[in-house]
Amino acid sequence: MEPSENTTSNHAPNSTGAEGSWEISDKTRLCRFLCYGSEGEIYTAREQGRVATETAGALLSLLQEGRGAEAVEEAKRFAQGGRAVRPGPALFALALCSQHSELKTRQAAFKALREVCRDPAHLFSFVQYKKELKEGMKCGIWGRALRKAVSDWYNEQDPLSLAAAVTRCKQREGWSHQDLLRLSHTKPATEAVALISKYVTKGWKEVQAAYADKEKSEEVVKVLSYLEVVEKVKHSCDEVEVSGLIEEHKLEREQLLTDHLRSKQVWSALLKEISLHSILKILGKMTSNKLLEPRSAETQTICERLQNESSLKKANIHPFSILLASENYKRGQGFQGKTKWEADGSILKAMDWAFYTSFQNVEPVGKRFVVAVDVGTSLTSIVPGTAISTAVAAAAITMIFARTESNTQVLAFSEGAVVPCSLSADMSLAEVTAELVKFPSGSTDCTLPVTWATENGKSVDMFIILTNNPLWTFTASPLDSLKKHRHASGTDSKLVMCGLTSIGHAIADTEDRGLLSICGFDLGAFSVIRNLALDLI
């Protein structure tokens, strides 16, 4: 099977496993940084540390070599292609490139601003990164190029979309739209953008006064009507009125007052349009606040949306994301604070249906996978930062690859033994979990699956090892085992070691780009595995 998307490999093709062909280049380090915020071979799940120049050595090297424009293109690819685990690294890279001494690099960075900063939160982060990079320098950040780039960001937006954006995300990172419009000296390109700029900087009353007797274009009328609705909601205590405005104008939660969010009627209106991603995040809180009660209209709406195949496909929700939300909801309490709730059975049933249906949202890579589960240690512990056991996590990860990649071999290994597992497409998560944990436990040797594939003449593109052992042990070096398989099979094989309970240690200190470690596990880990399989990191 061919890869399912057009990609540009960052490495020269090689099928011999020859020495030197697996060295990690600056380009590869940059792509790892853009993917998960680190140039190293370790991805730590749920790590939200803020990036800085200390973690971007490869980017600095490329800038010194005059390859800044190339770095900007990579930042665009990762930001636009859904390859990045989080947006911060690409925004930081763009900010660093935008103040490099080479004119070509600066121009490329500012030109890419609109494409990389897709919403106001990204724009605010970009400006904040520029401020942090300039700290200690005498010069400020608001030069002509930044002023023009920020002005273009506002002027090139669809006016109605811009009106929604500035009322939904008003400020982040210590910056507001008022700050950016003032400091960039933005000259509105159209009357509609001028209206929005006046609203942001001067307020609604000034807008009303300025446009009361003024002849208005159709576009201005639409924007004015929309802002009028937003203002009406801000000053209304009438639940019926607010609910009607939400439904008619598709207003979002961020545009409402805190008091509005205590109303069931308001939530009934919101739940018809709010994204499924947002619903999964706030199910527990809504249940705790009695906004969701058994057999209520609100509960029924959520169940209907979770069990709507087209809605799931449109939202492009990953099955692992649904599983994490479901296990957390089933847990009945948050990870922080004292929020508690009693999970609703109908919602749990709908989430279970959504989990299996959302497998259709996973785009296959088209590679030959071996997913090997280490049953040498107990799989009863919890994946850090989640409510999911390592046994269920391993089963879910295995199912996702087995169901979406046509060439996947599942193995269970322990105490020197490797057992192939046959998983049928109709098996439930509980059945797969039971299948994996039925084998007797013993010592752990995470090179066994690689050795098994080599000895049995299997050609494998990607080995994914799932282990619960905090101290990984090997009879041989993982790299040596992988090299032997590359040589024997003539395949550019790669290995990902997933320590499901690990908090930050690697397989080994290696300079081979075909090896990565994942500590813990989250949705971002799937992006990391996909990128490695496609030679993107």
C-alpha positions as a printed Julia matrix, in Angstrom:
537×3 Matrix{Float64}:
   0.0     0.0    0.0
   1.27    3.47  -0.85
   1.35    6.25   1.77
  -2.02    7.98   1.92
  -0.74   11.5    1.55
   1.84   13.35  -0.47
   4.85   13.91   1.71
   8.37   15.08   1.24
  10.85   12.92   3.1
  13.57   14.71   5.04
  15.98   11.85   4.39
  17.65   10.24   1.42
  16.14    6.88   0.43
  18.02    3.88   1.74
  17.19    0.21   1.85
  20.45   -1.26   3.03
  20.72   -0.06   6.59
  24.18    1.22   5.75
  26.17    3.12   8.35
  25.89    6.89   8.04
  22.51    6.85   6.3
  20.65    7.15   9.61
  22.45   10.16  11.03
  20.23   12.91  12.43
  20.59   16.08  10.39
  19.8    19.64  11.47
  16.74   19.47   9.22
  15.49   16.39  11.09
  16.13   18.05  14.46
  14.19   21.1   13.31
  11.26   18.94  12.23
  11.24   17.15  15.58
  11.24   20.54  17.29
   8.31   21.71  15.13
   6.45   18.47  15.82
   6.77   18.22  19.61
   8.98   21.05  20.88
  12.2    19.08  21.38
  15.09   18.2   19.09
  15.83   15.02  21.02
  14.61   11.46  20.54
  12.14   11.65  23.42
   8.51   12.72  23.17
   6.94   13.21  26.59
   3.15   13.07  26.53
   1.21   16.1   27.82
   4.39   18.12  28.3
   3.46   21.79  27.83
   6.78   23.5   28.52
   7.3    26.81  26.75
   9.87   26.64  23.97
  12.95   28.87  23.95
  16.19   29.32  22.0
  17.89   26.75  24.27
  15.71   24.03  22.74
  16.05   25.22  19.14
  19.72   24.64  18.34
  19.05   23.16  14.9
  16.94   26.17  13.93
  19.76   28.49  14.94
  22.24   26.39  12.92
  20.06   26.55   9.82
  19.75   30.32  10.21
  23.54   30.64  10.43
  23.88   28.57   7.25
  21.53   30.92   5.39
  18.71   28.35   5.28
  16.16   30.48   7.13
  13.62   30.47   4.28
  13.78   26.67   4.29
  13.05   26.66   8.04
  10.03   28.92   7.49
   8.66   26.5    4.87
   8.97   23.61   7.33
   7.18   25.65  10.01
   4.35   26.26   7.54
   4.11   22.57   6.64
   3.87   21.45  10.24
   1.4    24.2   11.19
  -0.9    23.66   8.21
  -0.66   19.91   7.71
  -1.8    18.86  11.18
   1.62   17.32  11.79
   2.44   19.28  14.95
   1.41   18.06  18.4
   1.02   21.69  19.5
   1.32   25.08  17.71
   3.89   26.73  20.0
   7.12   25.48  18.34
   6.08   26.61  14.84
   5.05   30.03  16.18
   8.37   30.35  18.02
  10.31   29.36  14.89
   8.43   31.96  12.87
   9.15   34.63  15.5
  12.86   33.78  15.54
  13.09   33.79  11.74
  11.21   37.1   11.56
  14.05   38.93  13.31
  17.01   37.21  11.68
  19.65   39.43  10.08
  19.05   38.0    6.6
  16.35   39.95   4.74
  15.14   36.95   2.73
  14.46   35.0    5.94
  12.6    37.89   7.59
  10.46   38.43   4.52
   9.58   34.72   4.31
   8.61   34.65   8.0
   6.33   37.67   7.84
   4.77   36.44   4.61
   3.93   33.15   6.34
   2.29   34.83   9.34
  -1.25   34.65   8.0
  -0.91   30.96   7.1
   0.66   29.85  10.39
  -1.4    32.07  12.72
  -4.84   30.78  11.85
  -6.64   32.35  14.81
  -6.1    35.25  17.25
  -4.6    33.0   19.95
  -1.78   32.05  17.56
  -1.21   35.69  16.62
  -0.96   36.73  20.28
   1.51   33.9   20.96
   3.65   34.92  17.99
   3.86   38.53  19.19
   4.68   37.4   22.73
   7.49   35.17  21.44
   8.9    38.16  19.57
   8.78   40.21  22.76
  10.58   37.49  24.75
  13.25   37.13  22.07
  13.89   40.89  22.19
  14.22   41.1   25.98
  17.54   42.64  26.94
  17.89   44.36  23.57
  17.56   48.1   23.16
  15.38   47.88  20.05
  11.65   47.18  20.26
   9.67   44.64  18.24
   7.31   46.99  16.4
   9.29   47.7   13.27
   7.78   48.38   9.88
   7.73   44.71   8.84
   5.82   43.5   11.92
   3.37   46.4   11.7
   2.61   45.5    8.08
   2.32   41.77   8.81
  -0.1    42.3   11.7
  -2.1    44.83   9.67
  -2.32   42.36   6.81
  -3.49   39.65   9.21
  -6.55   41.75  10.06
  -7.13   43.19   6.6
  -6.96   39.89   4.73
  -9.61   38.18   6.86
 -13.22   37.78   5.82
 -14.92   40.63   7.78
 -17.69   38.51   9.31
 -15.17   35.83  10.35
 -12.94   38.55  11.8
 -15.86   39.97  13.8
 -16.51   36.52  15.26
 -12.8    36.01  16.01
 -12.24   39.29  17.86
 -15.35   38.79  20.01
 -14.56   35.12  20.73
 -10.83   35.43  21.56
 -10.26   38.92  22.97
  -6.85   38.49  24.58
  -4.09   35.99  25.3
  -0.51   36.05  26.54
  -0.97   39.6   27.89
  -1.95   40.99  24.46
  -5.33   42.15  23.16
  -6.66   43.11  19.74
  -6.71   46.7   20.92
  -2.96   46.46  21.61
  -2.13   44.95  18.23
  -4.28   47.33  16.18
  -2.82   50.33  18.01
   0.83   49.25  17.9
   0.68   48.09  14.27
  -0.93   51.4   13.19
  -3.35   49.33  11.14
  -5.04   51.19   8.31
  -8.22   49.24   7.51
  -8.37   48.1    3.89
 -12.17   48.07   3.79
 -15.02   49.82   5.52
 -16.03   46.57   7.23
 -12.55   46.12   8.75
 -12.62   49.8    9.75
 -15.88   49.12  11.6
 -14.36   46.15  13.46
 -11.23   48.16  14.29
 -13.34   50.98  15.72
 -15.39   48.49  17.74
 -12.24   46.95  19.23
 -10.44   50.2   20.0
 -13.29   52.58  20.78
 -16.21   50.43  21.86
 -19.79   49.79  20.77
 -21.21   53.21  21.66
 -18.76   54.99  19.36
 -19.58   52.55  16.57
 -23.29   53.23  16.99
 -22.75   56.97  16.89
 -20.43   56.81  13.86
 -22.7    54.57  11.77
 -26.13   55.82  12.86
 -26.78   58.05   9.84
 -24.03   56.78   7.57
 -24.73   55.09   4.26
 -23.62   51.48   4.63
 -22.6    48.75   2.21
 -24.15   45.27   2.44
 -20.97   43.9    4.02
 -20.9    46.63   6.67
 -24.57   46.0    7.48
 -23.83   42.3    8.09
 -20.9    43.05  10.4
 -22.82   45.76  12.22
 -25.77   43.42  12.76
 -23.5    40.68  14.08
 -21.75   43.0   16.56
 -25.14   44.29  17.66
 -26.18   40.72  18.5
 -22.96   40.15  20.48
 -23.58   43.34  22.46
 -27.23   42.46  23.04
 -26.22   39.1   24.51
 -23.68   40.76  26.8
 -26.42   42.9   28.36
 -29.29   40.41  28.42
 -30.47   38.39  31.4
 -33.34   36.86  29.47
 -32.58   33.16  28.92
 -35.1    32.86  26.12
 -33.64   35.83  24.25
 -30.03   34.66  24.68
 -30.89   31.13  23.58
 -32.65   32.43  20.48
 -29.68   34.64  19.54
 -27.26   31.73  20.01
 -29.25   29.5   17.67
 -29.89   32.19  15.06
 -26.35   33.58  14.89
 -24.35   30.5   15.97
 -22.74   32.31  18.89
 -20.12   30.42  20.89
 -19.53   29.84  24.57
 -16.65   32.35  24.7
 -19.0    35.14  23.6
 -21.35   34.66  26.57
 -21.28   35.81  30.18
 -20.53   33.45  33.06
 -24.12   33.86  34.3
 -25.45   32.65  30.95
 -23.55   29.38  31.37
 -25.58   28.53  34.46
 -28.73   28.25  32.38
 -29.95   24.91  31.02
 -31.84   26.69  28.28
 -28.69   28.48  27.13
 -26.78   25.2   27.14
 -29.54   23.54  25.12
 -28.92   26.14  22.42
 -25.12   25.88  22.65
 -25.06   22.09  22.46
 -26.56   22.12  18.97
 -23.5    23.88  17.52
 -20.64   23.56  20.02
 -17.81   21.41  18.67
 -17.67   17.76  19.7
 -14.09   18.34  20.88
 -15.38   20.94  23.36
 -18.23   18.67  24.49
 -15.78   15.89  25.35
 -13.73   18.31  27.47
 -16.63   19.65  29.56
 -18.89   16.63  30.0
 -17.86   16.15  33.62
 -18.27   19.79  34.57
 -21.69   19.98  32.91
 -22.85   16.85  34.73
 -21.48   18.16  38.03
 -23.39   21.44  37.57
 -26.63   19.51  36.91
 -26.78   20.86  33.37
 -26.88   17.27  32.2
 -29.36   15.02  33.97
 -30.7    11.56  33.11
 -33.17   11.58  30.18
 -33.02   15.39  29.91
 -33.22   17.15  26.52
 -29.58   18.31  26.89
 -28.37   14.75  27.56
 -30.35   13.49  24.58
 -28.81   16.17  22.33
 -25.29   15.13  23.33
 -26.05   11.46  22.78
 -27.52   12.17  19.34
 -24.47   14.18  18.29
 -22.04   11.54  19.57
 -23.94    8.88  17.65
 -24.12   10.83  14.41
 -21.61    9.31  11.98
 -21.39   12.39   9.75
 -20.83   14.67  12.77
 -17.97   12.47  13.97
 -16.43   12.49  10.52
 -16.79   16.27  10.17
 -15.19   16.84  13.59
 -12.41   14.37  12.64
 -12.19   13.09  16.21
  -9.59   10.4   16.87
 -10.84    7.26  18.66
  -8.12    7.57  21.32
  -9.37   11.06  22.13
 -12.87    9.67  22.71
 -11.5     6.84  24.86
  -9.55    9.25  27.08
 -12.64   11.44  27.52
 -14.86    8.42  28.19
 -12.55    6.95  30.86
 -12.23   10.35  32.52
 -16.02   10.84  32.5
 -16.52    7.32  33.86
 -14.06    8.14  36.67
 -16.52   10.67  38.11
 -14.12   13.38  39.2
 -11.6    15.81  37.78
  -7.84   15.57  38.16
  -7.7    18.93  39.92
 -10.09   20.57  42.36
 -13.11   18.97  44.0
 -15.4    18.62  40.99
 -17.31   15.32  41.12
 -20.19   13.86  39.14
 -22.11   10.65  38.53
 -21.58    9.52  34.96
 -24.74    9.15  32.89
 -25.19    5.68  31.42
 -26.7     6.88  28.14
 -23.75    9.23  27.54
 -21.25    6.46  28.26
 -23.1     4.21  25.78
 -23.02    6.97  23.14
 -19.29    7.51  23.72
 -18.67    3.79  23.34
 -20.46    3.84  19.97
 -18.5     6.93  18.94
 -15.19    5.24  19.85
 -15.71    2.38  17.4
 -17.26    4.56  14.68
 -14.42    7.1   14.78
 -11.9     4.54  13.53
 -12.97    5.77  10.09
 -11.34    9.12  10.91
  -7.84    7.63  11.16
  -5.99    8.08   7.89
  -3.77    5.07   7.17
  -0.04    5.57   6.67
   0.32    2.55   4.41
   3.37    1.0    6.1
   4.12   -2.45   7.55
   3.67   -2.29  11.34
   4.49   -4.58  14.23
   2.71   -3.53  17.43
   4.17   -5.51  20.32
   2.74   -5.44  23.85
   5.03   -6.27  26.75
   3.06   -8.51  29.1
   6.13   -9.13  31.21
   4.93   -6.7   33.87
   1.54   -5.93  35.34
  -0.68   -3.83  33.1
  -2.89   -2.63  35.95
  -1.28    0.78  36.5
  -2.58    4.06  35.08
  -1.1     6.05  32.19
   0.13    9.31  33.82
  -2.24   12.24  33.45
  -5.19   10.09  32.38
  -7.86    7.84  33.89
  -6.97    4.96  31.58
  -5.17    1.79  32.66
  -2.07    0.73  30.76
  -3.83   -2.51  29.77
  -6.73   -0.65  28.16
  -4.35    1.9   26.61
  -2.23   -0.88  25.06
  -5.36   -2.61  23.75
  -6.74    0.61  22.25
  -3.43    1.53  20.58
  -3.18   -2.0   19.19
  -6.76   -1.89  17.89
  -6.26    1.47  16.19
  -3.28    0.22  14.18
  -4.78   -3.21  13.51
  -8.04   -1.73  12.21
  -6.63    1.16  10.18
  -3.38   -0.27   8.76
  -3.93   -3.28   6.51
  -0.44   -4.67   7.15
  -0.19   -4.86  10.95
   1.13   -7.75  13.04
   0.2    -7.75  16.74
   2.5    -9.51  19.21
   2.52  -10.19  22.95
   5.92  -10.9   24.47
   7.32  -11.94  27.82
  10.06  -14.1   29.4
  11.87  -14.81  26.15
   8.67  -15.71  24.3
   6.84  -13.88  21.5
   3.23  -14.83  20.76
   1.44  -13.55  17.62
  -2.09  -12.34  18.37
  -4.98  -12.56  15.95
  -7.41   -9.69  16.43
 -10.62   -9.78  14.44
 -12.32   -6.58  13.29
 -15.42   -7.26  15.38
 -13.57   -7.63  18.69
 -14.47   -5.11  21.38
 -11.94   -3.14  23.41
 -12.68   -5.34  26.44
 -12.05   -8.5   24.38
  -8.75   -7.17  23.0
  -7.65   -6.18  26.5
  -8.47   -9.67  27.8
  -6.57  -11.23  24.87
  -3.42   -9.26  25.71
  -3.38   -9.81  29.46
  -4.08  -13.56  29.38
  -0.4   -14.38  28.82
   1.77  -15.12  31.87
   4.08  -12.35  33.01
   7.83  -12.59  33.29
  10.95  -10.53  32.66
  10.99   -7.8   30.03
  13.19   -7.73  26.94
  11.93   -5.12  24.49
  14.18   -6.28  21.65
  12.33   -9.62  21.36
   9.78   -8.41  18.74
  12.59   -7.14  16.48
  14.51  -10.39  16.83
  11.3   -12.37  16.16
  10.65  -10.45  12.93
  14.24  -10.94  11.75
  14.29  -14.66  12.51
  10.91  -15.19  10.83
  11.8   -13.32   7.65
   9.34  -10.48   8.23
   9.98   -7.07   6.64
   8.78   -4.37   9.02
   8.74   -0.62   8.43
   7.81    0.35  11.99
   8.08   -1.47  15.3
   5.9    -0.04  18.09
   6.79   -1.48  21.48
   4.29   -0.9   24.31
   5.69   -1.54  27.75
   4.77   -0.8   31.34
   8.27   -1.45  32.67
   9.89    1.72  34.06
  13.35    0.18  33.48
  13.68   -1.2   29.99
  15.99   -4.21  29.77
  17.51   -5.79  26.69
  19.54   -8.9   25.91
  21.03   -6.88  23.06
  21.17   -3.22  22.1
  17.87   -2.05  20.51
  19.9    -0.27  17.85
  21.96   -3.37  17.07
  18.79   -5.46  16.82
  17.21   -2.89  14.51
  20.32   -2.73  12.32
  20.3    -6.51  11.97
  16.68   -6.39  10.85
  17.41   -3.6    8.37
  20.28   -5.61   6.9
  18.37   -8.9    6.79
  15.15   -7.47   5.34
  16.53   -4.63   3.21
  14.0    -2.37   4.89
  14.34    1.12   6.37
  12.96   -0.1    9.68
  12.23    2.22  12.6
  11.51    1.59  16.25
   9.31    3.5   18.7
   9.55    2.53  22.35
   6.43    3.58  24.26
   6.89    3.56  28.01
   3.25    3.87  29.03
   4.11    4.78  32.64
   7.41    6.5   31.9
   7.92   10.17  32.79
  10.98   10.95  30.7
  13.72    8.44  29.89
  14.88    7.11  26.55
  15.92    3.8   24.99
  19.52    4.92  24.77
  21.58    7.92  23.82
  21.52    7.33  20.09
  22.14    9.37  16.98
  20.1     7.02  14.79
  17.06    8.84  13.39
  15.07    5.61  13.23
  14.67    5.35  17.01
  12.31    7.39  19.18
  11.03    7.08  22.74
   7.53    8.04  23.87
   7.07    8.6   27.59
   3.47    8.14  28.71
   0.91    8.26  25.92
  -1.58   10.79  24.56
  -3.19   11.79  21.29
  -0.01   13.59  20.2
   1.9    10.29  20.32
  -0.04    9.13  17.25
   1.15   12.22  15.35
   4.74   11.52  16.38
   4.51    7.89  15.22
   2.87    8.91  11.95
   5.51   11.56  11.24
   8.34    9.11  11.93
   6.74    6.45   9.71
   6.53    8.97   6.86
  10.15   10.14   7.32
   9.03   13.62   8.39
  10.96   13.73  11.67
